[in-house]
Amino acid sequence: MVLLLVKRKQISLTDKIGKQIYERVMARDSALGGIVLETLGVQGSGKTSLLLSIAEQIMSTYPKELIFWRDSFYTQCQFNRVEKWQIYIEKGVEIEFRDIDLGKTVSLPVTFFDDFDELISLAKPQQLNVIYFENNIKYVDFIKYLRLHPGFQSLFIDEYEDIAPLRCRGEQWKKNEEFSQEMKHIRRGLVNLFCDTQNSSDVDWRVRSKIMCHVYLYGSKVDHLSPVDQAGVNALDVGEILIDYGHALFGKGSFNAYPPRKPILECYNINNGY
C-alpha cells in the first residue's frame, strides 16, 4: 500500500471572509432580504466586468429572477459583453446605437414600453433586461416600484453618480433624499441593487451612507470608515477585489474580466442631443 500525503492548500482568513461575504451577496433568503452593493475603481479597473460577472452568476443560480441593467448615455454600451440581453426603451425616448469602429448606426432589437407594469410584463429571466428611461430620476421611482413588487429582483446601475449626483439642486436634490429613504427599505423589499462609480465623492452622501457592501478594485480610494487598508487596495492586481461588509468585516476575492465584444457600441439619446 502506498500512502500519498497531499498538502492542503492554505486559505487565508481574508479569502475565507471574502467568500462568506460573497455568499451573503448571492443569498436569496427573505429573512435576510436583498443587498445594496457599491463597486469602486478607476476607469478600466474592471468595475463593469465585476457587475456583469455577478449578473451572470445570478442568471445561472436563480433562473427565475428578473435582472435589470442600466447603462449610461455617456459611456460605451456594456450589456453586449454578455450573451443574453434585450433592450427596453420608454416610449417617447429616441435612442441611436453606433458602432464605434465604423462610425455607423447599428440596428438592434428593441422593445418599447409605456410604464413600469408593462416593463415588468415584458422582462424575462436569464437575460439582462436593459432599460432606458426618459430621465435618470425615473430610476429612483423604478427602485421603489421593484421594492413593492413580489419576489427577488436585481437592478444593476452602471455609473450611479448619474442617478444620485452630489452637486444638484431642485427636483434632483429632492429625488436624492427620496433615494436615500428608499435605500433603508430596499433589503426588506427583496431588491438587490448593484452599482458602480469611479469616484464615490461624486455621489450624494445621503445615498452612500446607506450602502451595505463596498467593493474596492485597483485604484479606488478607501472610505475613512472602512476596515480595508488603502495599501491593500493599492497592491491589488486586475481581477482582484477587497470587499467591505457594513464597515465591520472585510475579505478578498477575485472575478473574471469581460473583454469588449464586437461591435463596440455607443448609445445616443437623440432627444437630448447626445
C-alpha positions in Angstrom: 0.0 0.0 0.0 1.3 3.4 -0.9 0.3 6.4 1.3 0.1 9.6 -0.6 0.5 12.8 1.5 -1.3 15.7 -0.1 -0.5 19.2 1.2 -3.8 21.0 1.7 -3.9 24.5 0.1 -3.8 27.2 2.7 -6.7 29.6 2.6 -6.1 32.9 4.2 -8.5 34.4 6.7 -9.3 37.4 4.3 -10.1 34.9 1.5 -12.4 33.0 3.8 -14.2 36.1 4.9 -14.4 37.4 1.4 -16.1 34.1 0.4 -18.6 34.4 3.3 -19.5 38.0 2.3 -20.0 37.0 -1.3 -22.3 34.2 -0.2 -24.3 36.8 1.6 -24.4 38.9 -1.6 -25.7 35.9 -3.5 -28.2 34.7 -0.8 -31.9 34.6 -1.6 -33.5 34.4 1.8 -36.5 36.6 2.6 -35.3 36.7 6.3 -32.0 38.3 5.1 -33.6 40.3 2.3 -31.7 42.0 -0.5 -28.3 43.6 -0.7 -27.0 47.0 -1.7 -23.5 46.8 -3.2 -21.2 49.6 -4.5 -18.2 48.9 -6.6 -15.3 51.4 -6.7 -12.3 51.6 -9.1 -10.6 53.8 -11.7 -11.5 53.6 -15.3 -10.5 50.2 -16.7 -10.1 48.6 -13.4 -13.0 46.1 -14.1 -16.0 47.6 -12.2 -18.4 46.8 -15.0 -16.8 43.4 -15.6 -17.5 42.6 -11.9 -21.1 43.6 -12.2 -21.6 41.6 -15.3 -19.9 38.6 -13.6 -22.4 38.9 -10.7 -25.3 39.3 -13.1 -24.4 36.1 -15.0 -23.9 34.2 -11.7 -27.5 35.2 -10.7 -28.8 34.0 -14.1 -27.3 30.6 -13.6 -28.1 30.3 -9.9 -31.6 31.8 -9.8 -33.1 31.2 -13.2 -36.4 32.8 -12.3 -35.1 36.1 -11.1 -35.5 39.3 -13.2 -32.3 41.2 -13.8 -32.4 44.8 -14.9 -29.4 46.7 -16.3 -28.9 50.5 -16.7 -26.2 51.8 -19.0 -25.2 55.4 -19.1 -25.6 57.5 -22.2 -22.1 58.9 -21.6 -20.2 55.7 -21.9 -19.8 52.7 -24.2 -22.6 50.1 -24.1 -21.6 47.4 -21.7 -24.6 45.0 -21.9 -23.5 43.4 -25.2 -20.4 41.9 -23.4 -22.6 39.1 -22.2 -24.6 36.5 -24.3 -28.2 37.2 -23.4 -29.8 40.7 -23.3 -32.8 42.6 -24.6 -33.3 46.4 -24.8 -36.4 48.1 -23.4 -36.9 51.8 -24.1 -39.6 54.0 -22.6 -42.0 55.3 -25.3 -41.1 58.8 -26.5 -37.4 58.3 -26.0 -35.4 58.2 -29.2 -32.1 56.3 -29.0 -29.5 55.5 -31.6 -26.7 52.9 -31.3 -23.5 53.3 -33.2 -20.6 51.1 -34.0 -17.5 53.0 -32.6 -15.0 51.4 -35.1 -17.1 52.1 -38.2 -18.8 55.3 -37.0 -22.1 53.9 -38.3 -25.6 53.4 -36.9 -26.4 49.9 -35.8 -29.9 48.4 -35.8 -30.5 46.5 -32.6 -33.7 44.7 -31.4 -35.6 47.0 -29.0 -38.9 46.8 -27.3 -40.8 50.0 -26.2 -42.9 50.2 -23.1 -45.4 52.6 -21.6 -45.0 52.2 -17.8 -43.3 50.0 -15.1 -46.2 47.5 -15.2 -45.6 46.9 -18.9 -41.9 46.7 -18.5 -42.2 44.0 -15.8 -44.6 42.0 -18.0 -42.1 42.2 -20.9 -38.9 41.5 -19.0 -37.6 37.9 -19.0 -35.4 35.9 -16.6 -32.0 34.6 -17.6 -31.1 37.7 -19.6 -30.0 41.3 -18.9 -33.2 43.4 -19.3 -31.5 46.6 -20.4 -33.7 49.6 -19.7 -33.6 53.2 -20.9 -35.9 55.7 -19.2 -36.7 59.3 -20.2 -34.5 60.7 -17.4 -32.3 59.5 -14.6 -34.9 60.5 -11.9 -37.1 57.7 -13.1 -34.7 55.0 -11.9 -35.4 56.0 -8.3 -39.1 55.6 -9.0 -38.3 52.2 -10.5 -36.4 51.1 -7.4 -39.5 52.0 -5.3 -41.7 50.0 -7.8 -39.4 46.9 -7.6 -39.5 47.1 -3.8 -43.3 46.8 -3.8 -43.2 44.0 -6.4 -43.2 40.5 -5.1 -40.1 38.3 -5.2 -36.3 38.8 -5.5 -35.2 41.1 -8.3 -31.8 42.7 -9.2 -31.0 46.1 -10.6 -27.5 47.0 -11.9 -26.7 50.7 -12.3 -23.5 51.5 -14.2 -22.1 54.9 -13.1 -24.7 55.5 -10.4 -23.5 59.1 -9.8 -25.8 59.9 -12.7 -28.7 58.8 -10.6 -27.7 60.4 -7.3 -25.2 63.2 -8.1 -23.6 65.1 -5.2 -23.8 68.5 -6.9 -27.5 69.1 -7.6 -30.5 71.3 -6.7 -34.2 71.5 -7.0 -36.0 68.4 -8.1 -32.8 66.3 -8.3 -31.9 67.2 -4.7 -35.4 66.1 -3.5 -35.1 62.9 -5.5 -31.7 62.1 -3.8 -33.4 62.5 -0.5 -36.2 60.1 -1.7 -33.5 57.7 -2.9 -31.7 57.7 0.4 -35.0 56.9 2.2 -35.7 54.1 -0.3 -32.3 52.6 0.5 -33.5 51.9 4.0 -36.2 49.7 2.7 -34.6 48.0 -0.3 -33.4 45.0 1.6 -36.9 44.2 3.0 -38.4 44.6 -0.4 -36.2 41.8 -1.7 -34.4 44.1 -4.1 -30.7 43.7 -4.9 -29.1 46.9 -6.0 -25.6 46.7 -7.6 -23.9 49.9 -8.7 -20.5 51.3 -9.6 -18.7 54.6 -9.8 -15.2 55.8 -10.4 -15.3 58.3 -7.5 -17.5 58.0 -4.5 -17.2 61.7 -3.9 -19.4 62.3 -6.9 -22.4 60.5 -5.2 -24.7 62.2 -2.8 -23.6 61.3 0.8 -27.2 60.7 1.9 -27.4 57.8 -0.6 -23.9 56.5 0.0 -24.4 56.3 3.8 -27.0 53.6 3.3 -24.7 51.3 1.2 -24.3 47.9 2.9 -21.4 46.5 0.9 -18.4 48.2 -0.6 -16.1 46.6 -3.2 -12.7 48.1 -3.9 -10.8 47.5 -7.1 -7.4 48.7 -8.1 -7.1 52.5 -8.0 -10.1 53.1 -5.7 -10.0 55.3 -2.7 -11.0 53.6 0.6 -13.8 55.1 2.7 -12.5 56.5 6.0 -14.9 54.3 7.9 -13.8 51.1 6.2 -11.6 48.4 7.8 -10.0 47.9 4.4 -6.5 49.3 4.2 -5.6 51.7 1.4 -2.2 50.0 1.0 -4.0 46.7 0.4 -6.1 48.2 -2.3 -3.1 49.8 -3.9 -1.5 46.3 -4.1 -4.4 44.7 -5.9 -4.0 43.1 -9.3 -6.6 43.4 -12.1 -9.3 40.9 -11.3 -8.8 41.1 -7.5 -11.1 42.9 -5.0 -11.3 43.7 -1.4 -14.9 43.7 -0.1 -16.2 45.5 3.0 -19.4 44.5 4.6 -21.0 47.0 6.9 -17.7 48.7 7.7 -17.2 45.8 10.1 -16.0 42.8 8.0 -13.7 42.6 5.1 -12.2 40.0 2.8 -10.6 39.3 -0.5 -11.9 37.9 -3.7 -11.5 37.7 -7.5 -13.5 37.8 -10.7 -13.2 37.1 -14.4 -12.8 40.2 -16.7 -15.2 40.6 -19.6 -13.4 41.8 -22.8 -15.3 44.1 -25.2 -17.4 42.3 -27.7 -17.6 43.5 -31.4 -19.1 45.6 -32.4 -18.2 48.1 -29.6 -21.3 50.3 -29.3 -22.2 53.7 -28.1 -25.7 54.9 -27.3 -27.0 58.4 -28.1 -30.1 60.0 -26.7 -31.4 61.8 -29.7 -34.0 63.7 -27.6 -31.3 65.4 -25.6 -28.7 65.7 -28.4 -26.1 63.3 -27.1 
